[in-house]
Amino acid sequence: MRCPYCKHEDSRVIDSRATDDGMTIRRRRECSACGKRFTTYEVVEKLPLMVIKHDGRREVFKRDKILNGIIRSCDKRDISMERILNLVNEIERDIRNTMDREISSQDIGRLVMEHLKDFDDVAYIRFASVYRKFADISSFLEELQNMQQRKQREHGKGAEAHETHEPHEKK
């Protein structure tokens, strides 16, 4: 690695650390000629990902669009920015792990909703109301009922697990 101070082409690594959830390696280096230290970062090269819009146009994937949509959905909720950023990281990882170089905006919306279901109920409903463009109040209520039934099934599984244990009898 070339020294940014004296331009000498030889340096040695003093320290290496993973950063950015293991997606980046931070290396502290020392120039063998001038002895000055500098930092380099090694990152995985991300190939451009294209989003196919509703009208067939293609545009470069922009993570900020997902982030802004989720921030709006979480408005006035007690949700830290760190949790929101972690959620966006998970969503982006899932999108990039498909190994496709193109993804439809509808697929991105469905993936965001899938993640929001378990993240925050209110944020999920807010996002769904924009994404699904509810035609009327009945379609909105139907989504709420589906969500409520899913929550009841999840809670029911936990309750069933507790009921399987035999109660201890007092003697």
For each residue, the residues with C-beta under 8 A, 3 or more apart:
1: 9 11 29 40
2: 7 8 9 11
3: 6 7 8 9 11 31 33 34 36 38
4: 7 38
5: 31 34 36 38
6: 3 31 33 34 36
7: 2 3 4
8: 2 3 11 31 32 33 34
9: 1 2 3
10: 31 32 33
11: 1 2 3 8 29 30 31 32 38
12: 29 30 32
13: 16 27 28 29
14: 28 29 30 37
15: 27 28
16: 13 25 26 27 28
17: 25 26
18: 22 24 25 26
19: 23 24 25 26 41
20: 23 24 43
21: 89
22: 18
23: 19 20 43 44
24: 18 19 20 41 42 43
25: 16 17 18 19 41 42 43
26: 16 17 18 19 39 40 41
27: 13 15 16 39 40 41 42
28: 13 14 15 16 37 38 39
29: 1 11 12 13 14 37 38 39 40
30: 11 12 14 35 36 37
31: 3 5 6 8 10 11 34 35 36 37 38
32: 8 10 11 12
33: 3 6 8 10
34: 3 5 6 8 31
35: 30 31
36: 3 5 6 30 31
37: 14 28 29 30 31
38: 3 4 5 11 28 29 31
39: 26 27 28 29
40: 1 26 27 29
41: 19 24 25 26 27
42: 24 25 27
43: 20 23 24 25
44: 23
45:
46: 49 96
47: 101
48: 60 61 101
49: 46 60 61 95 96 101 102 103
50: 58 59 60 61 101 102 103
51: 58 59 60 61 62 102 103 104 105 108
52: 56 57 58 102 103 104 105
53: 56 57 58 59 105
54: 105 106
55:
56: 52 53
57: 52 53
58: 50 51 52 53 102
59: 50 51 53 62
60: 48 49 50 51
61: 48 49 50 51 95 103
62: 51 59 65
63: 66 67 88 92
64: 67 68
65: 62 68 69
66: 63 69 70 88 91 92 108 112
67: 63 64 70 71 84 85 88
68: 64 65 71 72
69: 65 66 72 73 112 127 130
70: 66 67 73 74 84 87 88 112 116 123 127
71: 67 68 74 75 84
72: 68 69 75 126
73: 69 70 116 120 122 123 124 126 127 130
74: 70 71 77 79 84 120 123
75: 71 72 126
76:
77: 74 120 122 123
78:
79: 74 83 84 120 123
80: 83 84
81: 84 85
82: 85 86
83: 79 80 86 87 119
84: 67 70 71 74 79 80 81 87 88
85: 67 81 82 88 89
86: 82 83 89 90
87: 70 83 84 90 91 115 116 119
88: 63 66 67 70 84 85 91 92
89: 21 85 86 92 93
90: 86 87 93 94 115
91: 66 87 88 94 95 111 112 115
92: 63 66 88 89 95 96
93: 89 90 96 97
94: 90 91 97 98 111 115
95: 49 61 91 92 98 103 108 111
96: 46 49 92 93
97: 93 94
98: 94 95 103
99:
100: 103
101: 47 48 49 50
102: 49 50 51 52 58
103: 49 50 51 52 61 95 98 100 107 108
104: 51 52 107 108
105: 51 52 53 54 108 109
106: 54 109 110
107: 103 104 110 111
108: 51 66 95 103 104 105 111 112
109: 105 106 112 113 131
110: 106 107 113 114
111: 91 94 95 107 108 114 115
112: 66 69 70 91 108 109 115 116 127 131
113: 109 110 116 117 124 127 128 131
114: 110 111 117
115: 87 90 91 94 111 112 118 119
116: 70 73 87 112 113 119 120 123 124 127 128
117: 113 114 124 147 150
118: 115
119: 83 87 115 116 123 124
120: 73 74 77 79 116 123 124
121: 124 125 147 151
122: 73 77 125 126
123: 70 73 74 77 79 116 119 120 126 127
124: 73 113 116 117 119 120 121 127 128 147
125: 121 122 128 129 143 144 147
126: 72 73 75 122 123 129 130
127: 69 70 73 112 113 116 123 124 130 131
128: 113 116 124 125 131 132 134 143
129: 125 126 132 134 140
130: 69 73 126 127 133
131: 109 112 113 127 128
132: 128 129 139 143
133: 130
134: 128 129 137 139 140 143
135: 139
136: 139 140
137: 134 140 141
138: 141 142
139: 132 134 135 136 142 143
140: 129 134 136 137 143 144
141: 137 138 144 145
142: 138 139 145 146
143: 125 128 132 134 139 140 146 147
144: 125 140 141 147 148
145: 141 142 148 149
146: 142 143 149 150
147: 117 121 124 125 143 144 150 151
148: 144 145 151 152
149: 145 146 152 153
150: 117 146 147 153 154
151: 121 147 148 154 155
152: 148 149 155 156
153: 149 150 156 157
154: 150 151 157 158
155: 151 152 158 159
156: 152 153 159 160
157: 153 154 160 161
158: 154 155 161 162
159: 155 156 162 163
160: 156 157 163 164
161: 157 158 164
162: 158 159 165
163: 159 160
164: 160 161
165: 162
166:
167:
168:
169:
170:
171:
